[in-house]
Amino acid sequence: MKILVTGVCGFVGSALAECLLERIEGVHIAGIDNLMRPGAETNRAHIEKLGVEFIHGDIRSASDFAALPACDWVIDAAANPSVLAGLGGAGSSRRLFEHNLASIGNVLEYCKTHKAGLLLLSSSRVYSIPALAAIPMRVRNNAYEADTSKPLPSGLTAEGIGVDFSTAAPVSLYGATKLASEIMALEYGLAFDFPVWITRCGVLAGAGQFGTPEQGIFAFWINAHLRRRPIRYIGFDGTGCQTRDAFHPRDLAALLVAQMRTSRSKGQRIYTAGGGPSNAMSLAQLTAWCDQRFGRHVPAADPKPRQYDIPWVVMDNSSTASEFNWTIETPLATILEGIAQHAQAHPGWLEVSHA
Ligand SMILES: NC(=O)c1ccc[n+]([C@@H]2O[C@H](COP(=O)([O-])OP(=O)(O)OC[C@H]3O[C@@H](n4cnc5c(N)ncnc54)[C@H](O)[C@@H]3O)[C@@H](O)[C@H]2O)c1
């Protein structure tokens, strides 16, 4: 089997390449990356040493794609993954459009030409921001959680957000590029008869992630706490109660392998995946974890709301788990400890990540 990974030097792309080499006997992995993410270049030598065929190129370029080797599957892990992308500070809207959406045309034409299956890494950010903000919340142990004693909107259960939750605009510019990519991928797969699996991922986290305040929050917070950098609870009255679930790319890799091994060609193609309720944590709880690990460091309160911010995201894995016989195997505590050890071993990681 041959697999092409776009964004192969990114946090997720590089981790997936490594896990797939471990999990699939005899697999050949080719990967393309333009190294635009600060820190991505640090993964290049490592994946090449593992045997990944690295191609320095840009998925926005049709001619770069034409030069790629034929593969059986494509994992699309190249994007600007920040929900603030396109809003100015995190790059222009045109740049976001080109990297995250226009480029999908090249990915899909590649799949059509080579009859390659597509594993699209979508995001929890395809969900409607007003609908997410309207979920009844309560605070427990300094963390928001869905108040399941109240009527819940369609697509939300006590397990979290499922595929049927509203995707009505606004979903953020970033979320819109992912939602539009999903639609184009489904349509190409049906029109040109190649398999498409779409996974709407919650937060992915782990050692070696290039965390900034805008993206990769678990890695940023742990590195910044350890280095006594200023950290802020933005919005939500400056409480730090905003909560996310997180899962490790090695658990995502297990799901992608199961999807590649599934012969079903009809029916549901979009699934949700995340850490789930047991792998969820608020920023205030993360600070408490860091205080125990590194000594006390107090974040500042910055109650002014930030655009596109939402109080709580936890993904419902139940249909994904039953369809693909898949479970989360890496607990949040293991993910946090991995990030902490990496942070201690890499004193300049925030600088590498341009945080
Ligand atoms: N990290 C998360 O929490 C998360 C959650 C949900 C979905 N995702 C999705 O997973 C994928 C990977 O995210 P990540 O966290 O590894 O991000 P990352 O920034 O670490 O990796 C993305 C990689 O893509 C490369 N890239 C970007 N534009 C490119 C282009 N035009 N041509 C070639 N390479 C390009 C970057 O250089 C980088 O190495 C993205 O599609 C993201 O939207 C991530």
The ligand as an SDF file (V2000), in Angstrom:
LIG
                    3D

 44 48  0  0  0  0  0  0  0  0999 V2000
   -4.4490   20.2260   15.4580 N   0  0  0  0  0  0  0  0  0  0  0  0
   -5.7500   20.1720   15.7100 C   0  0  0  0  0  0  0  0  0  0  0  0
   -6.1970   20.3400   16.8510 O   0  0  0  0  0  0  0  0  0  0  0  0
   -6.7050   19.8650   14.5780 C   0  0  0  0  0  0  0  0  0  0  0  0
   -8.0630   19.6750   14.8760 C   0  0  0  0  0  0  0  0  0  0  0  0
   -8.9550   19.4010   13.8330 C   0  0  0  0  0  0  0  0  0  0  0  0
   -8.4900   19.3130   12.5370 C   0  0  0  0  0  0  0  0  0  0  0  0
   -7.1770   19.5070   12.2760 N   0  0  0  0  0  0  0  0  0  0  0  0
   -6.7110   19.4180   10.8900 C   0  0  0  0  0  0  0  0  0  0  0  0
   -5.6140   18.5430   10.8220 O   0  0  0  0  0  0  0  0  0  0  0  0
   -4.7110   18.9800    9.7990 C   0  0  0  0  0  0  0  0  0  0  0  0
   -3.3080   19.0830   10.3650 C   0  0  0  0  0  0  0  0  0  0  0  0
   -3.2680   20.0310   11.4230 O   0  0  0  0  0  0  0  0  0  0  0  0
   -1.9640   20.2530   12.2960 P   0  0  0  0  0  0  0  0  0  0  0  0
   -2.3790   20.5430   13.6770 O   0  0  0  0  0  0  0  0  0  0  0  0
   -0.9770   19.1780   12.0190 O   0  0  0  0  0  0  0  0  0  0  0  0
   -1.4150   21.6160   11.6760 O   0  0  0  0  0  0  0  0  0  0  0  0
    0.1250   22.0020   11.3710 P   0  0  0  0  0  0  0  0  0  0  0  0
    0.1110   23.4520   11.0800 O   0  0  0  0  0  0  0  0  0  0  0  0
    0.9990   21.5050   12.4440 O   0  0  0  0  0  0  0  0  0  0  0  0
    0.4120   21.1600   10.0480 O   0  0  0  0  0  0  0  0  0  0  0  0
   -0.0410   21.5550    8.7780 C   0  0  0  0  0  0  0  0  0  0  0  0
    1.1030   21.3370    7.7990 C   0  0  0  0  0  0  0  0  0  0  0  0
    0.6330   21.6620    6.4850 O   0  0  0  0  0  0  0  0  0  0  0  0
    1.6560   22.3880    5.8250 C   0  0  0  0  0  0  0  0  0  0  0  0
    0.9970   23.1940    4.7870 N   0  0  0  0  0  0  0  0  0  0  0  0
    0.1110   24.1890    4.9610 C   0  0  0  0  0  0  0  0  0  0  0  0
   -0.2640   24.6810    3.7580 N   0  0  0  0  0  0  0  0  0  0  0  0
    0.3790   23.9460    2.8300 C   0  0  0  0  0  0  0  0  0  0  0  0
    0.4140   23.9840    1.4120 C   0  0  0  0  0  0  0  0  0  0  0  0
   -0.2870   24.8870    0.7260 N   0  0  0  0  0  0  0  0  0  0  0  0
    1.1930   23.0860    0.7600 N   0  0  0  0  0  0  0  0  0  0  0  0
    1.9270   22.1750    1.4540 C   0  0  0  0  0  0  0  0  0  0  0  0
    1.9420   22.1190    2.7980 N   0  0  0  0  0  0  0  0  0  0  0  0
    1.1790   22.9910    3.4690 C   0  0  0  0  0  0  0  0  0  0  0  0
    2.3300   23.2180    6.9180 C   0  0  0  0  0  0  0  0  0  0  0  0
    3.6350   23.6120    6.5740 O   0  0  0  0  0  0  0  0  0  0  0  0
    2.3010   22.2400    8.0820 C   0  0  0  0  0  0  0  0  0  0  0  0
    3.4880   21.4580    8.1320 O   0  0  0  0  0  0  0  0  0  0  0  0
   -5.2820   20.2920    9.2690 C   0  0  0  0  0  0  0  0  0  0  0  0
   -6.0510   20.0390    8.1190 O   0  0  0  0  0  0  0  0  0  0  0  0
   -6.1870   20.7560   10.3840 C   0  0  0  0  0  0  0  0  0  0  0  0
   -7.2190   21.5930    9.8970 O   0  0  0  0  0  0  0  0  0  0  0  0
   -6.2770   19.7670   13.2680 C   0  0  0  0  0  0  0  0  0  0  0  0
  1  2  1  0
  2  3  2  0
  2  4  1  0
  4  5  1  0
  4 44  2  0
  5  6  2  0
  6  7  1  0
  7  8  2  0
  8  9  1  0
  8 44  1  0
  9 10  1  0
  9 42  1  0
 10 11  1  0
 11 12  1  0
 11 40  1  0
 12 13  1  0
 13 14  1  0
 14 15  2  0
 14 16  1  0
 14 17  1  0
 17 18  1  0
 18 19  2  0
 18 20  1  0
 18 21  1  0
 21 22  1  0
 22 23  1  0
 23 24  1  0
 23 38  1  0
 24 25  1  0
 25 26  1  0
 25 36  1  0
 26 27  1  0
 26 35  1  0
 27 28  2  0
 28 29  1  0
 29 30  1  0
 29 35  2  0
 30 31  1  0
 30 32  2  0
 32 33  1  0
 33 34  2  0
 34 35  1  0
 36 37  1  0
 36 38  1  0
 38 39  1  0
 40 41  1  0
 40 42  1  0
 42 43  1  0
M  CHG  2   8   1  16  -1
M  END
$$$$
